[in-house]
Amino acid sequence: MSSFDHKTALTTIPHKPGVYQYWDADGKLMYIGKAKDLRNRVGSYFNSDRNQFNGKTRVLVSKIRKITFTIVDTEIDAWLLENSLIKKHQPKFNINLKDDKTYPWIIVKNENFPRIYWTRKVIKDGSTYFGPYGSIGMMHTILDLIKETYPLRTCNLPLTEKNIDEGKFKVCLEYQIGNCKGPCQNYQTEADYNKNIGEIKEILNGKIGNVIRDVKAVIKSASENLNFELAHQYARRLEVLEKYQSKSTVVNSAITNVDVVSIASDERYAFVNYLKVMNGTIIQTQTIEVKKQLDESDDEILTLAMLEFRTKFNSTSKEIIVPFELSLEDESLKFTVPKLGEKKKLLELSQKNVLFFKKEKLNQYEKLNPDLRTDRILTTMQKDLRLTQLPKHIECFDNSNFQGKYPVSAIVVFRDAKPSKKDYRHFNVKTVEGPNDFATMEEAVFRRYRRMLDENQSLPQLIIIDGGKGQLSSAVKSLKLLGIENKVTVIGIAKRLEELFYPGDSFPLYLDKKSETLKVIQQLRDEAHRFGITFHRKKRDQGTLKTELEQIEGIGKTTADKLLTHFKSVKKIKEATEKELSAVLNKKQVIALLTHFNEV
């Protein structure tokens, strides 16, 4: 297979906005992209520093055998063309905007005396569609409002003027109970019916305030003309509309015809939420999922999703509220990054929705594939702790002593963010006299990693020291003696404020108290403390018993050591029978020991 001469191809590509397409050796379209400057954008894929790309991007570049492009006038035109081409060709390396399901719409049917109902199928038959509705509950609330406020037909009779004039139809039960005004027998004129349809369309477009003003005008006119029945009828309609409006308005009604988009993402997925706001009322909302293909930025994904939403919801708004400045430039649109006020509240509401959606989706995926959770936690830890590699192997040290006596050090090991108990170790401190926590840490760290180096074991990616700057400095001193201070990352955690310290940095790092990174570190610290305390208590009990044993007549230091070695624990020595003790002691010693413990 011949290689691709990208340098020659680049000379034919202009410095203009447009859309580019990458094709493989079989003539198959692999990827479609947009650019403000086609040559600069395409050239960036062939940059000598390819390590900046993820694996999929490197695969894509290696397969390119032809580049085609289309020049357009503006970046917004490139944006629109890219979206339409992606939908048409669905290239392998382009991201896919996933809905998960078909959302419902409210349809105003294209017919005489239009019916209004909900559907999941959009058919190009001249009917008007409103939606889609991300919340089925919201959609039914709106339909209930319409049904309660406006008498409409539900039958599918062909209500042409000819059929009505010829008397082909009879009114049904819906007319008898007041849900329909009987247009089938000309009891309601088409003009009156269509006036109601016009008001309903205003409500579905979020312009409920306009409808309320019209209803108030009818009430006023009817009252002045002493038409109290009509006034009462419209007063009931006004009550229902105002009740619905009070539930729907979330911001100042002066905010009209605005789109709101926000994004939450990780290494694999992005989630984008959209809110459509009319007169302070959210009339449409939806969240979509995007599976990343080529390590796309939040800017790129948000821009693409925004176009998808605006097309789907037929948005004509000129202002779009976004969480950060976008690279997209379009004179016909205003992008707002609010800092405070009502628009900030709208953005926060969108962000709350997208974060909830992300959490629920990732929980679903992680239940099906637990490795996803492990990868996410390790990736989060790498980012939070500024590590150069994933912390798949973590070790944590903790010291214990009792008034300077029986000093021990414990180490616990986590692999893939889970305890690996078979790798736990503890150390009887050999070189430290008295209560010297720093020296104890120095000895434990040195012994641990000297042995790992001697046995050619792989070093951990992260070492955690339970303690503040002093213990951390002691650990670093040992790592330097071993020549591995630059091969591993070591941090200290201080108990009081959960401060994280790095060597040589006087300012601690504070993580969010709810962060998974801090929870894993706390779990390591607590597990090291538990393991260390358990071993320390055992050693202390043995030390106390050994002293006690040596005070018994006929039992000296050597005999006491034999007992502890044979029975392993204090409890077992005290519970041993005369026969069991005879395996270690002579008859005189057995009697003395049993007499001592019975007296105690």
N, C-alpha and C positions, 0 to 999 in steps of 0.2 A: 504494500500500500504506500503510495507516494505521500511525502510530507506536504504540509501546507505552507506556502510562501506568504506569510502574513504581511511582510514589509511591502511587497508589491501590491497586495490587496489594499493596504492602507493608503497608498498614493492615489487611489481612485475614489476614496471616500472624502467628501467635503467637510469643512468646518461649519456645518449647518444643523439646525434641529431636524429630527426625523426618527424613523424606526428602522432598526437593523434586524436581520434574520441570519441565524447560523444553521448551516446544512452539513450533514455527514457524508461519508463516501458513497452511500446508497441513494443520495438525493433526498433524504428525509429531513424535514424541518425539525430542528432540535430545540431552538430557543428564539424568542422574540423579545427585543428590548427597545426602550426609548432613550433619547438623549437630547440635551440642549446642543451639544457639539458631537456629531456622529464620529468624527475621526478620533477625537480625544477619548471618547467613551470606549470605542472598539479597541483602540490601541492599548487601553489600560488592561485588557484581558491578556495581552501578550507581554506584559511587563516582565522584566528579567527576574524580579523578586516574586516568584509564583507561590512562595510559602505563605504569602498573605492570604491566599485563597483557601477555602475548605476543600475537602476531597472531591465533592461533586463538581465544583467549578473547575478543578484541574482535569477531571475526566472530560467535561464538556469541551474545554479548550483543546485537549488532545485529539478530539474527534472532529473538529472543525475542518471542512474541506472546501467550503464555499461561503462567501458572505454576500448577501444582497441587502439593499437598503432603499428606503423611500424618504425623500425630502419633503418636509412640510414647512409652513410659514412660521408657526410658533410652537413653543413647548407644549401648550395646551392641546394643539392639534395632534402632536406626537403622542400625547397621553391618551387621547380618544382613539387614535388609530391603533395603538398598541393593544388597548383593551379589546377592540373589536376583532383584531387578528388572533389574539390569544383565544377568544371564545370560539372562533371559527376553526382554528387548526389544533388547539390544545396540545402544544408541544410538550415533550417529556420533561424538559428542565424548567418549565415555568410553574410558578406556584398555582395552586388550585384553590379558589375561593369556595369553601364548603358550607352548605346550608344545613346539612344533616336531615332536613325534611322539607316537604313542600308546605309553605306557609299559606294561611287562608287569606282571601280577599273578600271585600264586599263589592257586589256588582249591582250597578243600576242598568237594567237590561234595555237594550236598544229595541223598543217596541212601543206601540200605542199603550198609554197608561202603564208606564214601566213598573215592573216588579223590582223589589230590592231584597236580596238574600246573599248568603255567603257561599263561596266556592273555593276549591283548590286549583281549578283549571282556568287559565286565562286564554280566552279564544278571541281572535281578532274578528269580531262580528259587528263592530261599531258600538258595542256597549262600553260603559265607563266603569273602570275598576279602581277601587280605593284600597290601599294596602301596599305590600302584605303586612299582616299583623303578627308580630313576634309573640304576642300574648293572645291566646284564644279567648281568655276571660275578658280582656279589654274589648275584643271584637264583639262578643255577645252582649256586653254592657251597652255598646253603641247601638246594636240592633234592637235591644230591648227599649232603649230610649226612643228610637224611631217608631217602633211599634206602638209604644204607649202614647206618643205625641201626635202621630200622623196616621189616620185611617188609610191603608193602602190595600190594594187587591193582592191576593196570594194565588189565585187561579192562573192557569196558563191558556185561557180562552183567547182566540184571535179577535181582540176588541177593535176591529176596524169600524170606521164610520158607517159603512154599508151594513155590516152585520148587526150593529146596534140599532140602526134605523129600521131594519127588517124584523127586529124583535126576536132574534134567534136564541137569546139567552134569558135565563131567569135568575133572580138574586138568590144567593145561598145563605147558609147559616151565619157566615161571617158578616153579612149585611144585617141579619136579624139581631146579632149581639153587639153591633156597633163598631166592629173592626174594619169595615169597608163601607163606603158611601154608595155603592151600587152603580159604578160607571157602566156596567154591562147592560143596564136598562136606562141609561142616560139620566140617572138620578144625580150624577155628579158630572159636570162638564170637564172636558179635557184641559181647558185653560186653568180651572181651579185645581185639578189634579196636578198639573205640571208646575203650578205655583208651589205646592207642597214639595214636589221633587226638587225644585230649585233651592228651597230652604234646607232640605236634607243634604244636598250636595255641599252647601255652605258649611253645615255641621261636619260632614266627613272631611272637608278641607281644613277644619280647625277654626273656621270663622264663625264660631257660635255666637260671638258678641254681636255680629251683624243681624243674625236671626232674632236674638233677644230684643234688639232695638226695634226691629220690624213688628214683633209680637206686641211690644209695649205700645207702639203707635196704633195698632189695630184695637187694642183694649181702650185706649184713650178715645179714639174715634167712635167706637161702639157705645161707650158710656155717654158721650156727648149726644149721641143720637138715640139714647134711651134703649139701645138694643142690648139689654142686659144678658140675654141668653148667649149671644155671641161673645160678649165681654167675659162672661163666666167661663165659656169654653176655652178662650185664649188665655185666661188667667191660670187655668189648670196647666195649659201648655207651657206658660212662662215658669210656673213653679217647677216643673220637671226639668226644663232647660237650665234654670239657675242652679238646681241641685246637682245636675251633671257637671256644670261648669265649675262649681266649687270644689268638686272632687278631682277635676282634671287640671286646674290651673296650678302650676308648680312655681312659676316665676311671675315677674311683672308682665302684665298683658301687653305692655309697650314693645316687648320683644316679639317681633313678627317675622315669620318666614325665615327661620334660621335652622341650619343643620349643625349637629354636634357629633364629632367623632373622637374616639379615644382608643388606645391600644395597650395591650399587655402581652409581653412575649418572653420566650426563653430561647434556648439554643435550637429547639426543634419546631416549636409552634408559635404562632401569633394569633391573638384574638382581638377583633375589632368590633366596637359597639357604635351604633348609629342611633341618634335621636332626631326626629323631625318635630320642630316646634313652630306652632302657629298661634299668635296672640297669647303667648304665655302658656299654651297647652301642648303637651306632648301628644301628637296624634299618631305617630308611628315610631316603632323601635325594633331593633333587631341586632343580634350579635352573631358574627360569623367566625369560623375557624380557618386558619391558613397554615398549611404544612409547608415549612420552609424547604427550598430546594438548593439554593446557591448562597446561603448565608445572607439573605436579603436584609437590608436595614429596616428599622421601624418606619423611617421616612418613606421608603419605597413601598412597603406593604400598606401603610396608611393611605398613601396617595392612590394606589390601585383599588383598595377596598372602597375608598370614598367615591370614586367614579362608579363603581359597581352599585353602591347604594343609591347614588343620585339618579342613575339610569333606572334602577328598579322602582324607585319611589316617585319617579317623574318630578324630581325636585327642581324648582326654579329659583331657589334662594340664592342671593348674591353674597351672603355672609356665611362662613363656615367657622365654627368654634373648634379649635384644635389644641392639643396639649403642648405642642412645641412648634417652632418655626419650620415650615416646609421649604424644600428646595424648589418646589413648583412655583412658577411665576405666571400669573394670568391677570390681566388688567380688569377682566369682567368679574372676577371673584375677589372677595375680601376675606383673608384668613386672620382670625382673631385668637390670640393666646391671652385669655383673661387673667388678671392678677387678683381681682376682688369683685364683689358685687354679684348681681343676679346671674350674669353669664358664667362667672366662676362656679356658682352653685350648680348650674346646668352641666358644666364640664365634670365636676366632682360626682354628680349623679351618674353620668355616663361611665366614668372611671370605676365607680362602685359596681356597676352592672358588669363591666367587662372583667373585673378582677374576680367577681363571684363566678361568672361563667368559666373563666380559666381554671379556677380552683376545682369546680365540679368536674370539668372535662378531664383534667389531669388525674384526679382521684379515680375516675372510671378507667383510664388507661393503665394506671399503676396497679389497680386491682387485677387487671387482666395480665399484666406483665410487670412483676415486682422489680425487675432489673431497671425499669425506667425510673422508679423512685430512687434507687441507689445512685444511678447516673446523675439524676437531678440534684440530689443532696451533695454529692461529691463536686459537681460543677459549681453549685452555689457556694460551697466552702472554698473552693479554689478562688472564686471571684472575691468573696468577702475578706479572705485572709491574704489576698494578693500573692498567691502561690504560683510558681512557674509550671506545676504539674498537678494532676489530680491526686488528692490525698487518699489513695486506696489503702495505704498502710500507715496507721497512726499509732504512736506509743505515748503513754502518759506515765509520769513518775510522781510518787508521793512518799513522804517520809513520816515515820511514827517513832516516838520514844516516850518514856515515862520518867519525868524528872531526870532526864539525861541518861537513864538506864535502858537497857535492851533496845538500842536503836536499830531500826530495820528500814529498808526501802523497798517499795513495791512498784512493779511496772505492769500495766495492762495494755493489751494490744487490740486494736479494732482493725478489721479488714473489710473493706467495702461498707464502711459506716456501721458495722455490726461487731459485737464482742467476739473475739477469738480466744476462748478461755484456755485452750490447750497451749497457747503461747504466753500466758501470764507467767511472770517470774517474781520471786522476791529475793532480797539480798540480806544476809547477816553482815552488818557493817564491821569491817575488820580494822580499819586504820584510824578510826575516830574515837577519841575519849571525851566523855562529857556531852552536854547538850549543844552540839554544833551542827545545826541543820544545813548550813551551807556546805560544810566539809562532807557531810553525809551524802548530799546530792552530788557533789563532785565525784565522790568515789563510785556511787551507783551508776552514774552516766558513763564514766570511764570504763568500768568493768563490763557493762552491757555491750558497748559498741566495740570495745577491743576484742571481745569474744566473737561478735558478729563478723568483724573483719578477718579474724584468724580463721573462721570457718567459711569464709567467702559467702556469707549470707547477704541478701539484698537489704539495703538500709531503708528505713521508713521515709516517706515523703514529708512527714510532719511529726515533730516531737513537742509534747505539751508538758510544761513543768508546773506542778501545783505549787504556786507561790509567787511572790512579787519579784522585784528587780534583783534582789540578793541571790535567791535560788536560781534565777535565770542566768545571772552572771557566772555562777559556779558551774552550771551545766555547759555554758559556752566555753569556759576554760578547759573542760575535759575534751570537748569536741575539737578545740584547737590543738590540744596535745596529740590527738589522734589524726589531725590533718583532714577532718571531714566537715569543718564548720561551714564550708561553701557547698556541700553536697546535700545537706538537709536543711529544712526550715525549722527553727525552734522558737516557741513563744511561751510566755508565762501567763498564768491566770491568777489574779489576786481575788481572794474569796469575797471580800467585803462589798465591792461594787461591781464585781465581775469584769474587772479591767483586764485587757489583754496587752501584754508588753512584748515589744520586739527588741532584740539586742541593739544597743546603741541608740535607741529612740527614747527620749525622756518623756514623750507624750503617749499615754495609753490609747488603745483603740477601743471604742465602745460600740458594741453591736446591739441591734434592736433586741429587746428582751424576748420577743416572740420569734426571732429568727431561728431557722433550723440549724444554722451553723453553730450558734451559741448553745442550742439544746444538745447537739452532739458533743461539744466540748464539755459541757456540764456533766453529761452522762459519763464521759471518759474520766473526768475528775472525781465524780462520786464513786465510780466503780473502782478506781485506783485507791481511794480512801477506804472503801469497804474492804477490799482485798488486803490492803496494808494493815488495817486495824485488826482484822481477823488473825493474821499471822503474828502481829505484835502481841496480842493478848495470849495467844498460844505460847509464845516464847516467854512472856512475862510470867505466865502461870508455871511454866516449866522451871524458870529461874527461881521463883518463890518456893516451889516444891523441893527443888534441888537443895536449897539452903536449909529447908526444913528436914530433908532426909539426912543431911550431913550432921544434924544435931542428935540423930538417933544413935544410941550406943551400938557400935559394931559396924556402922555404915559410914564409909568415908566418901571422898570425892569420886574415886574410881567406881565404886559400887553404885553410887547415885547416877552416874553417867550410864552405867550398864542398864539400870532400871528404865531410865528415860528412853534409851535406844530400843530396848526390847518392847516396852508397852506403848511407846509413841505419845501417850497423853497422860495428864494428871488423873483424869477421870478413870482411866483404865487401871492405873496403879492402885487407886483407892478401892476399886471394885474387884480387884484380883483375889482369887481364892488362895488358900494355903498351898495347894498343889501347884497352881500357876506361878506363885512367887518362888517356889522351890526350884524352878528351872533356872533362876538367876542367883538366888541367895541360899546360904546354908541355913540349917534349922534354927540356930540361935538368932540369926538376922531376921528370919521370917517371923519368929515369935515377937522380937522387938518391934518390928514394923507393924504387925497386926495390933499389938498392945498399944502402940502410939496412936494409931488412927481410931481405935475403939475408944480410947480415952478422949480424943479430940471430938 
